Amino acid sequence: MQRRLIHLGGGLAVAVTLVSGVQAESSSPSSPAHPALGATQSAPPSEQSKPQVLPVYRSPLNEYRSYRVDEPLRSWKDANDEAGRLGGHMGHLTPSAEGGER
């Protein structure tokens, strides 16, 4: 019995939403039933002809530093000790006190 009430309530909510959406759409001024109203509200031609300026795309891979064969591999223990000395993973993001080059 409770399951039927839940299904009935959900179905009723969907039906009310659909009906209210149709009513709202038919009362809008740009409805296809009134083509004269939609034609008078178009933007001026000068605004329509302006191209939209898009932002410049910058790939996140532009600054990617790939693996180099000539760099020696470090042991995991040394890398872990250095990360701990620097303050963990967040320590890598702080600038050095010496102002050295990154």
Secondary structure, DSSP 4 states (H G I P E B T S, - for coil): -HHHHHHHHHHHHHHHHHHHHHHHHHTSTT-TT-HHHHHHTPPPHHHHSSPPPPPPP--TTTT-----TTSPP--HHHHHHHHHHTTSGGGGGSPPTT----
